[in-house]
Amino acid sequence: MDFNKSWYDNISIEDGILDIPYEQIGIERTRIGFGKFGIVYKTTCNLFGDVAVKEFYINDQEYTENFINEVRIHNLTRHKRIIQFYGISRNVEKNLYYIVMEYANHGTLRDFLSKKNSMDLKERIRIATQISEGLSYLHNKLNVSHQDLHTKNILVKNGNIKISDFGKSKCFKHLNNKSSNKIFNNSSFTLYKMSDVHSLGVVLLELSNYRKTLHKEQPTSKICLKKDRLEIREKSRFVSNFKLKPLEPVYLSADKKSYVNAHDF
Ligand SMILES: Nc1ncnc2c1ncn2[C@@H]1O[C@H](COP(=O)(O)OP(=O)(O)OP(=O)(O)O)[C@@H](O)[C@H]1O
């Protein structure tokens, strides 16, 4: 990839990504989220109605690469459990670039859970199943590992799950060769998938531990997720506290070369 000024036109043409003229993104915007790369707004777009736009300030190669990776992987997805990717846009004078996508009206799963007064087991199983469907699609149909799965990247639209944020994702197939189904370094992919499954476990724990009004009496032991920390309490006594983060794949092979390749990919 040539990282000169034409990179934007290149990804738009090579990947068939829709370039949405900046004027078509509404100027009335409501801030709905904030992440490492910038602000996420709710606005309207002539073509799609209500949309979420994720804004990136891009002024160097690293930011360009991150944007391209996220756009290319998100653009591969077409599934009801994945937030729909619509296209990209830009304001060249301000170095601002946008991912335009489906708007999830119920926000993040974390907020959705915290606002609920009660949630029965059937509903929790429904949500868990939908998250698993989305992750299974990424792993088994696209050969994509998400790498940042948590309840703030899992969104809810009309009560249904939509996985989002492909900023850290990795695709284990040729992104710009659609006819090729060749999967790179299968063993690395297995490890990356395991890391996602670990994250899924943490999400399911958060979902299963949701018990706001479910039990009148306090459970004797309580596991709760606070931001990125897992706390375990016994009869209200603090027992343990872990800092959680998605597991980095660990390479068991002593072959340094394949380790480097997997991370450079
Ligand atoms: N399509 C959407 N619909 C509704 N809200 C959204 C949407 N996309 C993002 N958000 C909101 O914006 C927040 C940040 O979005 P996102 O995680 O994609 O940004 P990020 O910069 O990659 O964040 P981080 O690096 O911290 O994971 C989300 O947690 C969510 O609250």
The ligand as a Gaussian input file, in Angstrom:
#p B3LYP/6-31G(d) Opt

LIG

0 1
 N      -22.709000       2.301000      15.516000
 C      -22.804000       2.833000      16.730000
 N      -24.023000       3.090000      17.270000
 C      -24.132000       3.610000      18.512000
 N      -23.077000       3.918000      19.304000
 C      -21.835000       3.679000      18.831000
 C      -21.637000       3.130000      17.523000
 N      -20.312000       2.989000      17.306000
 C      -19.698000       3.432000      18.420000
 N      -20.600000       3.847000      19.345000
 C      -20.294000       4.418000      20.683000
 O      -18.995000       4.993000      20.636000
 C      -18.097000       4.317000      21.548000
 C      -16.700000       4.275000      20.975000
 O      -16.731000       3.577000      19.737000
 P      -15.547000       2.595000      19.306000
 O      -15.321000       1.572000      20.384000
 O      -15.817000       2.087000      17.943000
 O      -14.345000       3.638000      19.293000
 P      -12.794000       3.342000      19.537000
 O      -12.089000       4.636000      19.247000
 O      -12.352000       2.170000      18.733000
 O      -12.777000       2.999000      21.063000
 P      -11.691000       2.128000      21.868000
 O      -10.389000       2.257000      21.168000
 O      -11.721000       2.759000      23.228000
 O      -12.243000       0.714000      21.839000
 C      -18.763000       2.967000      21.803000
 O      -18.378000       2.415000      23.047000
 C      -20.243000       3.337000      21.759000
 O      -20.619000       3.938000      22.976000

